[in-house]
């Protein structure tokens, strides 16, 4: 059970205050913390319990952390334009304020080294690489990412590169509707081919798409993410155009076909020479049946099918889940035999972004309404309470570490234990404070659940902390902070308590955190 140790906040505040006074932005002087800060057993995680080959890293996204929104020829991406719409971002900020990683990447690589991490996951900005969306790549940007990759390798850090992180060039959205058009497929293949050609001799780990199963519903069934389309008159939202009952499925279908085409390109043209691997990352929220009844078990499985199976079944088995085909009928696009064959087993690994859990039960009210839309299609009601008891502590997200073990067991049994990485593990807080003891608790408890899942046989190869630094968190703007390092208004980095915790855990000779 997670134990919230809030009484450590005071001593943590004193210790981290001393830390910030005595350390540079790229180095942590761990000895300023006494063992009494984290003497409790609940914070202790032993790096040696993980295999020696297991990778620990952190990550950033181009759209969230690079800033430099129009430097070196970069054009607008979806979030650059969308964030300028009044009310689209809670605090009115834009990606231009997101951490300045584009200029400060050498400093950030030093932070990774200082933490003792051995891998780093980042994305390549499509609107920066191809300001016109396609055509000739931008040589300044090719040089930039070459410099990033080379500096990582010189520092002994293994790069993991993601191609698409919600940053479609706006020009492609304007010209043909982005993901709603099959034209997206060829343009994405063109972009990926340029990346493999320029960087693949040194990058051995690629991800095509990240969390498409999460952001597509918010993009095409709500106005919360670009392009912000949904059915006019759709309950709860004031959209100006779209179709919530079809467009999420069309966008996902084109994304899956683009993924398959890029994997086919990589394996046939680059794989043998470059000796790399390629996969996809998904958002995996675990859905636990509210009751041990057949109705709630089916509801939980249906919710999982409409979120996880929606993407994993096609790329591993070549088709959508039967539950989706039965419920959606002709609203769900179908694959040809050739497309299905290309999709099947089109990953070498799966990335899992898994941070929370909810209870699921059948929603009779939704099942009986006539309006159709992605979220209504599940026929599921989600709740965080069972018999009046909350599922886990809440500080902006529910902390439910046992859900991660459930996720790993599901991947092991449902998807033949395909190799996985925990490609995003992090906890957002609505504060700039460096005293993030709650985040320390999150990481320690979730890594214990990760170990439990691995002991049960789950093939997990590494974990990435979200995120290395604070950034622009899409519709939250700068209001929600995930960084191991706080980024102030001048883009200076300041280590949080969670950074100290990781440094201690990854460097056994330190004794900041110890067993009681």
Secondary structure, 3 states (H helix, E strand, C coil): CCCCCHHHHHHHHHHHHHHHHHCCCCCCCHHHCCHHHECCHHHCCCHHHCCCCCEEEEECCHHHHCCCCCHHHCCCEHHHHHCCCCCCCCCCCCHHHCCCHHHHHHHHHHHHHHHCCCEEEEECCHHHHCCCCCCCCCHHHHHHHHHHHHHHHHCCCEEEEEEECCCCEHHHHHHHCHHHCCHHHHHHHHHHHHHHHHHCCCCCEEEEEECHHHHHHHHHCCCCCCCCCCCCCCCCCCCCCCCCCCHHHHHHHHHHHHHHHHHHHHHHHHHHHHCCEEEEEEECCEEEECCCCHHHHHHHHHHHHHHHHHHHHHHHHCCCCHHHHHHHHHHCCCCCHHHHHHHCCCCCEEEEECCCEEEEEECHHHHCCCCCCHHHHCCEEEECEECCEECCCECCCECCCHHHHHHHHHHHHHCCCCCEEEEEECCCECCCCCCCHHHHHHHHHHHHHHHHHHHCCCCEEEEEEECCECCCCHHHCCCCECCCEEECCCCCEEECHHHHHHHHHHCCCCCCECCC
